[in-house]
Amino acid sequence: MTTLKAEKRDMSTKAKKLRREGYVTGNVFGREIEGSIPVKMGKRDVERFMKTCTKAAR
């Protein structure tokens, strides 16, 4: 299983600024999570993940 490291994002910082600093923004949500959790991930890590994990998990 491949994992992607993400940090909880402070909503006072705009997404545009984070992208300029080399981050990718996103949200984590699910059945057992109340609401959604804003996160930020390193751009290099996300690009490496997208290149190596091209198939959907089933």
KOLRO-978208 format. One record per residue (C-alpha): residue number from 1; residue in one letter; x, y, z. Coordinates in Angstrom, 3 decimals. Each point is the difference from the previous one (the first is absolute). Layout:
<pts>
<pt nr="NUM" rest="A" u="X" v="Y" w="Z"/>
...
</pts>
This chain:
<pts>
<pt nr="1" rest="M" u="0.000" v="0.000" w="0.000"/>
<pt nr="2" rest="T" u="1.313" v="3.433" w="-0.910"/>
<pt nr="3" rest="T" u="-0.529" v="2.926" w="2.344"/>
<pt nr="4" rest="L" u="0.174" v="3.725" w="-0.569"/>
<pt nr="5" rest="K" u="1.092" v="2.291" w="2.834"/>
<pt nr="6" rest="A" u="-2.405" v="2.892" w="0.603"/>
<pt nr="7" rest="E" u="-0.088" v="2.749" w="2.599"/>
<pt nr="8" rest="K" u="-3.075" v="1.686" w="1.414"/>
<pt nr="9" rest="R" u="-0.407" v="3.356" w="-1.739"/>
<pt nr="10" rest="D" u="-0.512" v="3.299" w="1.797"/>
<pt nr="11" rest="M" u="-2.986" v="1.643" w="-1.673"/>
<pt nr="12" rest="S" u="1.367" v="3.502" w="0.613"/>
<pt nr="13" rest="T" u="2.583" v="-0.597" w="-2.775"/>
<pt nr="14" rest="K" u="-1.483" v="0.188" w="-3.484"/>
<pt nr="15" rest="A" u="0.348" v="-2.986" w="-2.341"/>
<pt nr="16" rest="K" u="1.577" v="2.179" w="-2.692"/>
<pt nr="17" rest="K" u="2.851" v="0.941" w="2.344"/>
<pt nr="18" rest="L" u="0.539" v="-3.640" w="0.965"/>
<pt nr="19" rest="R" u="0.184" v="-1.029" w="-3.676"/>
<pt nr="20" rest="R" u="2.657" v="2.661" w="-0.604"/>
<pt nr="21" rest="E" u="1.964" v="-1.451" w="2.923"/>
<pt nr="22" rest="G" u="-0.069" v="-3.492" w="-1.553"/>
<pt nr="23" rest="Y" u="-3.005" v="-1.630" w="1.647"/>
<pt nr="24" rest="V" u="-3.112" v="-1.697" w="-1.336"/>
<pt nr="25" rest="T" u="-3.203" v="0.581" w="1.949"/>
<pt nr="26" rest="G" u="-2.871" v="-2.394" w="0.559"/>
<pt nr="27" rest="N" u="-2.691" v="-1.264" w="2.355"/>
<pt nr="28" rest="V" u="-0.389" v="-3.309" w="1.813"/>
<pt nr="29" rest="F" u="-3.534" v="-1.224" w="0.646"/>
<pt nr="30" rest="G" u="-1.794" v="-3.241" w="0.641"/>
<pt nr="31" rest="R" u="-2.875" v="-1.752" w="1.736"/>
<pt nr="32" rest="E" u="1.619" v="-0.021" w="3.411"/>
<pt nr="33" rest="I" u="1.417" v="3.547" w="-0.193"/>
<pt nr="34" rest="E" u="-2.263" v="2.843" w="1.001"/>
<pt nr="35" rest="G" u="0.324" v="2.729" w="-2.642"/>
<pt nr="36" rest="S" u="3.242" v="0.144" w="-1.962"/>
<pt nr="37" rest="I" u="3.635" v="0.595" w="0.927"/>
<pt nr="38" rest="P" u="2.015" v="2.449" w="-2.153"/>
<pt nr="39" rest="V" u="3.515" v="-1.294" w="-0.743"/>
<pt nr="40" rest="K" u="3.145" v="1.030" w="-1.862"/>
<pt nr="41" rest="M" u="2.554" v="-2.311" w="-1.621"/>
<pt nr="42" rest="G" u="3.385" v="0.580" w="-1.588"/>
<pt nr="43" rest="K" u="-0.235" v="0.407" w="-3.786"/>
<pt nr="44" rest="R" u="2.955" v="-2.327" w="-0.673"/>
<pt nr="45" rest="D" u="-1.523" v="-2.739" w="2.149"/>
<pt nr="46" rest="V" u="-3.342" v="0.284" w="-1.808"/>
<pt nr="47" rest="E" u="1.646" v="-0.064" w="-3.440"/>
<pt nr="48" rest="R" u="2.041" v="-3.098" w="0.946"/>
<pt nr="49" rest="F" u="-3.145" v="-1.651" w="1.369"/>
<pt nr="50" rest="M" u="-1.987" v="0.745" w="-3.176"/>
<pt nr="51" rest="K" u="2.753" v="-1.441" w="-2.226"/>
<pt nr="52" rest="T" u="0.333" v="-3.252" w="1.944"/>
<pt nr="53" rest="C" u="-3.641" v="-0.627" w="0.950"/>
<pt nr="54" rest="T" u="-1.970" v="0.089" w="-3.212"/>
<pt nr="55" rest="K" u="-2.579" v="-2.690" w="0.866"/>
<pt nr="56" rest="A" u="-2.925" v="0.516" w="2.356"/>
<pt nr="57" rest="A" u="-0.079" v="-2.103" w="3.160"/>
<pt nr="58" rest="R" u="-2.825" v="-2.557" w="0.059"/>
</pts>
